[in-house]
């Protein structure tokens, strides 16, 4: 598989978002099947795997850790900590405790890329950056990042300890970071890692107004999946399908190819739970848009209004 750079980390051009192996998109595969699939993704050339301590209350890290244990030296492992502790402990001790717990679940003694999972507005980013710098010097993490950071937050943090990557939602349906965050990443040599690059599957074209989601599937709370918005967003799928026919590809591949064409420091991490999806999404790397084709898509997008979105608040309401 082709590779890209997230600052100093050499990663496969498309990574694997592992959250769905525990929860979030309906029934998860059996544990042994999840482990097999993660290893199969590696066999197919993917070396970049993303998890978080909050996914499945730690269970996701354990699955990923077990799957990658025999491959650890060849894999680039990313996980995230959510700092919400409200106690008298120092920030350094809080972050270190979170990291040590993740290391134990992941069965490893270092993390390649350690993100702050959403930027806590009550904690100065400079203080978090300083703690991450200490962990890098100690060899417990190789690099660090922020999730959903603003341009100002990433610049302030980067000035203390250089950031390896920013992970945020980014797709044809969510482009807010194009105006400031992504240009700042280009300027400062910071990688950009889009989660939900296929808009939680919407851009695959496999769902319609009659689609039904059950259990803990986050799409029950994502307003893009409301019936009226699915119908209203059909022009976007029509555009993707038009180019998919032209390129002998799929709508998902055109979506990812558009993103990869944007900048060479962008590395999407779609969630995938079957070999068929591995083959489709990794196969995007054989679908290259020409500059005129890319410009045609951009021009068409400027005329298409997007309905609905994906917010943490909407998703959180599903679990109350």
Protein Blocks (a to p, Z undefined) as FASTA:
>chain_A
ZZddehjaccdfbdcdfklmmgonapaddfklmmmmmmmmmmnopabdcddfkggghmlm
mmmmmmmmmmmmmpccddddddfbdcfbdfklmmmmmmmmmmmmnopabdfbdcdehjaf
kbcfklmmmmmmmmmmnopafbdcdehiafklmmmmmmmmccfbdcddddfklcklmmmm
mmmmmmnopacddehklgnolmnopacfkbccehjbfklmmmklgmklmmmmmmmmmmmm
mmmmmnopafklmmmmmmmmmpmkbccddddfbfklmmmmmmmmmmccdfklmmmmmmmm
mmpcceddddfklmmmmmZZ
